[in-house]
Amino acid sequence: MSSADAVLSQFKQEVVEEKKEFTGKKIRVGIIGTGWIAESHIYSYLNQPDAQIVAAADIIPGKAEKKMEQFGVEGVRCYTSHQEMLDKEELDVVSVCTYNTQHAAPTIYALEKGIPVLLEKPFTVTLDEAVEIMKAEKKSGKIVSVGFQPRFDGNMQMIKKIVESGVLGDIYYIQTGGGRRRGIPGSTFIEKSTGGIGALGDIGCYSLDMVLNAIGYPKPLTVSGYTSDFFGTSSEYSPEEDAKRFSVDDFAAAFVRLEGGIILDFRIAWAMHVDTPGDTIIFGKKGALRIPSTDCWNGSVGGEMTLYHDICGKQTETKIPLVHTEGDLFDKKIRSFLDAAMNGGAAPVPTSQILYNQAIIDGINKSAAAGCEVKIEIPEI
């Protein structure tokens, strides 16, 4: 076996088939917010033999009913208020799928009712909201898991495995990001009153999680951030009506200092004039890892990764083949949350980690508004 093959053998991925036995007791599920992302939650809950959607809430009258009818889910009691639903229903878990600016209120209310929450990404819009959710979570003793399904992809897990193996040595610099040449969504995503943040919250949080999770989520200390909206506000690139109401970021970049002397160079885009702002590269004192970007960033890896390292004084490149992940990532996200919620386990994607993700996003916005580097202040919870 060659030296490169010996290194590669450390990162072979074992495929474990997941099986879930149905015990006969249904987990009572409530869904808050029945827009586009709720469809993936509904579909995945229907794939779980021990889960049953019993209630749904949406502020638009008739919307929840229509969504349940669309998926053929019968016997669901629907409400126009999450408070009324949570007051009247006996639920085991809830999914919060509202637009970004309304993530905090229903999550906190559910926790006050003693109900575990699967909260769609982004965690929140502001750091203050994230802190309030975590205070409620701590007080309730119930979990909040944040909806980062890329965590369950074998390639994302491989990135973490490579870093933790020590083959890269101490990490000192990371460049990461992603985006789309054209990919601005519509609906509630593009208005500050509902979306709150644009590309930063939609796909930026995924990009940050990919590298921060791999290196153990060190605390962010300072950030110098930039945001722009040149494409979203232009009728040359967006439908005229969307351009008129566009009020969030379609591009963001930042230079972030993390604990441990690590520098994070980040950029994300819904629209730009290139196909990618660059591959992700993790620089270590013993080696470096290149993670190919994708044309439309969606929490995946664009091709086989390359490990750059020295073997016996010779510069060597080891290709890391892509890992095939069995099953649907969204189903894995739902299943892991249900198992943790019902068995008293830890949140699969804990708020204690994603708090730092949110702090960076919040810091980018504050720095962009101030036009200078800002210190990230995270209160004790």
C-alpha positions in Angstrom: 0.0 0.0 0.0 1.4 3.4 -1.0 1.7 6.2 1.6 -1.1 8.2 -0.1 -3.3 5.0 0.0 -2.5 4.6 3.6 -3.7 8.1 4.3 -6.9 7.6 2.2 -7.7 4.4 4.1 -8.2 6.5 7.2 -11.2 8.1 5.7 -13.2 5.2 4.4 -16.9 5.7 5.2 -18.9 2.9 6.6 -22.5 2.8 5.4 -24.9 1.8 8.1 -28.4 1.0 7.2 -31.0 2.8 9.4 -34.0 0.8 10.5 -36.8 2.1 12.7 -39.3 -0.3 14.2 -42.9 0.9 14.7 -43.9 0.4 18.3 -47.6 1.2 17.7 -47.6 4.6 19.5 -47.8 7.6 17.2 -45.7 10.7 17.9 -48.1 13.7 17.7 -46.7 16.3 15.4 -47.7 20.0 15.0 -46.5 22.2 12.2 -46.3 26.0 12.6 -46.1 27.8 9.2 -47.3 25.9 6.1 -45.4 27.6 3.3 -42.9 26.1 0.9 -40.4 24.6 3.4 -43.2 23.0 5.4 -43.8 20.7 2.4 -40.5 19.0 3.0 -41.4 18.6 6.7 -44.8 17.2 6.0 -43.4 14.7 3.4 -40.7 13.5 5.8 -43.1 13.1 8.7 -45.3 11.0 6.5 -42.3 8.8 5.8 -41.9 8.1 9.6 -44.1 5.1 10.6 -44.4 6.3 14.2 -45.3 9.9 13.5 -48.7 11.5 12.8 -49.3 15.1 11.9 -52.3 16.1 14.1 -52.3 19.9 14.0 -51.1 22.8 11.8 -51.1 26.6 12.1 -50.7 29.4 9.6 -51.6 33.1 9.9 -53.3 33.0 6.5 -56.8 31.6 6.9 -57.3 28.4 5.0 -53.6 27.9 4.0 -52.9 25.1 6.5 -56.1 23.3 5.4 -55.1 23.6 1.8 -51.6 22.3 2.5 -52.8 19.2 4.4 -55.3 18.5 1.6 -52.5 18.8 -1.0 -50.6 16.0 0.8 -53.7 13.9 1.6 -53.2 14.3 5.3 -56.6 13.7 7.0 -57.8 14.6 10.4 -55.5 17.5 11.0 -56.9 20.3 13.1 -55.9 23.7 11.7 -55.5 27.1 13.3 -54.5 30.6 12.3 -52.6 31.2 15.5 -49.7 29.1 16.9 -50.7 30.1 20.4 -54.2 28.7 20.0 -52.8 25.5 18.5 -50.3 25.0 21.3 -52.9 25.9 23.9 -55.5 23.4 22.6 -53.4 20.5 21.3 -51.5 17.8 23.2 -48.4 17.6 21.0 -45.1 15.6 21.4 -43.1 17.8 18.9 -43.5 20.7 16.6 -41.8 21.9 13.5 -41.5 25.7 13.2 -41.5 26.6 9.5 -42.5 30.3 9.6 -40.7 33.0 7.7 -37.4 34.0 9.3 -38.5 37.0 11.3 -41.1 34.9 13.1 -38.9 32.0 14.2 -38.5 33.1 17.8 -42.1 33.7 19.0 -43.6 30.2 18.2 -40.4 28.4 19.2 -40.4 30.1 22.6 -44.1 29.5 23.2 -43.7 25.8 22.3 -40.9 25.5 24.7 -43.0 27.1 27.4 -45.5 24.4 26.8 -42.8 21.8 27.2 -42.7 20.8 23.6 -39.4 20.0 21.7 -38.9 22.0 18.5 -37.4 21.4 15.1 -36.6 24.9 13.9 -36.0 25.5 10.3 -32.9 27.4 9.3 -31.7 30.1 9.7 -31.8 29.9 13.5 -33.1 33.5 13.7 -32.5 36.9 12.1 -30.7 38.5 15.0 -28.4 37.3 17.7 -30.7 38.7 20.4 -33.5 36.4 19.1 -31.3 33.4 19.2 -30.3 34.2 22.8 -34.0 34.4 23.8 -34.7 31.0 22.3 -31.8 29.5 24.1 -32.9 30.9 27.4 -36.4 29.4 26.9 -34.8 26.1 25.9 -32.7 26.0 29.0 -35.6 26.8 31.2 -37.9 24.3 29.6 -35.4 21.4 29.6 -36.6 20.5 26.1 -34.5 20.5 22.9 -34.4 22.8 19.9 -32.7 21.3 16.9 -31.9 23.6 14.0 -32.8 22.4 10.5 -29.4 21.8 8.9 -29.9 18.6 6.9 -26.5 18.8 5.2 -25.0 17.7 8.5 -26.3 14.2 7.6 -24.5 14.0 4.2 -21.6 11.6 4.2 -19.4 14.2 2.5 -20.0 16.8 5.2 -19.2 14.2 7.8 -16.1 13.3 5.9 -14.8 16.9 6.1 -15.2 16.8 9.8 -13.5 13.4 10.0 -10.5 14.7 8.0 -10.1 17.7 10.2 -10.4 15.7 13.4 -7.9 13.1 12.2 -5.1 15.6 12.6 -3.8 15.2 9.1 -4.2 18.9 8.5 -2.6 19.9 11.8 -3.7 23.0 13.5 -6.2 25.0 11.4 -5.3 28.7 10.9 -7.2 29.9 7.8 -10.4 29.0 6.0 -11.9 30.4 2.8 -15.5 29.4 2.2 -18.7 30.4 0.7 -20.8 29.7 -2.3 -23.7 31.0 -4.3 -25.5 31.1 -7.6 -24.9 33.0 -10.7 -28.7 33.7 -10.7 -30.8 32.2 -8.0 -32.8 34.9 -6.1 -36.0 33.3 -4.6 -39.2 35.3 -4.3 -42.1 35.1 -1.9 -41.2 36.2 1.7 -37.5 35.6 1.2 -36.8 39.0 -0.3 -38.4 41.4 2.1 -36.9 42.6 5.4 -40.2 42.4 7.3 -40.5 38.7 6.6 -37.1 37.3 5.5 -35.0 39.7 7.6 -31.8 38.6 5.9 -31.3 37.3 2.4 -28.6 35.1 0.9 -26.9 35.2 4.4 -29.8 33.4 6.0 -30.9 31.2 3.1 -27.6 29.6 2.1 -24.9 31.4 4.0 -25.8 29.7 7.2 -25.2 26.3 5.5 -21.8 27.4 4.2 -20.7 28.6 7.6 -21.9 25.4 9.3 -19.9 23.2 6.9 -16.6 24.6 8.1 -17.5 25.6 11.6 -18.8 22.2 12.5 -15.7 20.6 11.0 -13.4 22.6 13.2 -15.5 22.3 16.4 -17.4 25.6 16.3 -14.8 28.0 17.9 -16.3 31.2 19.2 -16.3 34.2 16.8 -14.5 37.2 18.1 -14.7 40.0 15.5 -16.1 40.5 12.0 -15.6 42.9 9.2 -18.6 42.5 6.9 -20.1 43.7 3.7 -23.5 43.2 2.1 -25.1 44.4 -1.2 -28.3 44.1 -3.1 -27.3 45.2 -6.7 -29.1 42.3 -8.4 -32.2 41.9 -6.3 -33.2 45.6 -6.6 -32.6 45.8 -10.3 -35.5 45.0 -12.8 -32.7 44.0 -15.2 -32.1 40.9 -13.2 -35.3 40.4 -11.2 -39.0 40.6 -12.0 -40.0 44.2 -11.7 -42.4 43.6 -8.8 -39.8 41.6 -6.9 -37.2 44.3 -7.5 -39.5 46.9 -6.0 -40.0 45.0 -2.8 -36.5 43.6 -2.5 -34.9 44.8 0.8 -32.4 42.2 1.9 -28.9 41.1 0.9 -28.2 39.2 -2.3 -24.4 39.1 -1.6 -22.4 39.2 1.5 -18.7 38.8 2.4 -16.8 38.9 5.7 -13.4 38.5 7.4 -14.0 36.8 10.7 -11.6 36.2 13.6 -12.3 33.0 15.6 -10.9 31.7 18.9 -7.7 29.8 18.5 -6.2 32.3 16.0 -8.3 31.0 13.1 -9.3 33.3 10.3 -12.5 32.8 8.3 -12.8 34.4 4.8 -16.4 34.1 3.8 -18.6 35.1 0.9 -22.1 34.1 -0.3 -24.4 35.1 -3.2 -27.9 34.7 -4.6 -26.7 36.4 -7.8 -23.3 37.4 -9.3 -21.5 37.4 -12.6 -19.5 34.2 -12.1 -20.6 30.6 -11.4 -18.9 30.4 -8.0 -17.0 32.7 -5.6 -14.5 29.9 -5.1 -13.9 26.5 -3.6 -13.7 26.0 0.2 -10.2 25.5 1.4 -9.2 24.6 4.9 -5.6 25.5 5.6 -3.7 23.6 8.3 -0.1 23.7 9.4 0.4 20.1 8.2 -1.9 20.1 5.2 -4.8 21.7 3.4 -8.2 20.4 2.1 -9.9 21.7 -1.0 -13.7 21.2 -1.2 -15.0 21.9 -4.7 -17.9 24.4 -4.9 -21.2 23.8 -6.7 -22.9 25.9 -9.4 -25.9 26.4 -7.2 -24.9 26.1 -3.5 -27.3 23.8 -1.7 -25.3 22.3 1.1 -23.4 19.8 -1.0 -19.9 19.1 -2.3 -19.2 19.8 -5.9 -16.8 16.9 -6.6 -14.1 14.8 -5.0 -12.0 16.6 -2.4 -8.3 17.0 -2.5 -6.0 16.7 0.5 -2.6 18.5 0.0 0.1 17.2 2.3 3.7 16.1 2.5 4.8 12.5 2.7 8.4 11.7 3.4 9.3 15.2 2.3 7.4 14.9 -1.0 4.5 17.2 -1.9 1.5 14.9 -2.3 -2.1 15.2 -3.3 -4.6 12.7 -2.2 -8.1 12.6 -3.8 -11.0 11.9 -1.4 -13.8 10.2 -3.4 -17.3 11.4 -2.9 -19.3 9.5 -0.4 -22.7 8.2 -1.4 -25.3 8.8 1.4 -28.1 6.3 1.5 -31.6 7.8 2.1 -33.0 11.3 2.0 -31.2 13.9 4.1 -34.4 15.6 5.1 -35.8 12.3 6.3 -32.6 11.8 8.4 -33.0 15.3 9.9 -36.6 14.5 10.9 -35.8 11.0 12.2 -32.8 12.2 14.3 -35.0 15.0 15.8 -37.8 12.6 16.7 -35.5 10.1 18.3 -33.8 12.8 20.4 -37.0 14.4 21.4 -38.8 11.2 22.4 -35.8 9.5 24.1 -34.4 12.5 25.9 -31.3 12.7 23.7 -29.3 15.8 22.8 -30.4 17.9 19.9 -28.9 16.6 16.6 -28.0 20.2 15.6 -27.8 22.0 18.9 -28.5 25.7 19.4 -25.2 26.0 21.4 -23.4 25.6 18.1 -25.7 27.5 15.8 -25.6 30.4 18.2 -22.1 31.1 16.9 -23.3 30.7 13.3 -26.0 33.3 14.0 -23.6 35.6 15.8 -21.4 35.7 12.7 -24.4 36.5 10.5 -25.6 39.2 12.9 -22.1 40.6 13.1 -21.8 40.8 9.3 -25.0 42.9 9.1 -23.9 45.1 12.0 -20.4 45.6 10.5 -21.8 46.3 7.0 -24.1 49.0 8.5 -21.3 50.6 10.5 -18.8 50.4 7.8 -16.1 49.0 10.1 -15.0 45.9 12.0 -17.2 45.1 15.0 -16.6 42.9 18.1 -19.0 40.0 18.5 -20.5 40.1 22.0 -22.3 36.8 23.0 -24.0 37.0 26.4 -24.0 34.1 28.9 -27.1 32.0 28.8 
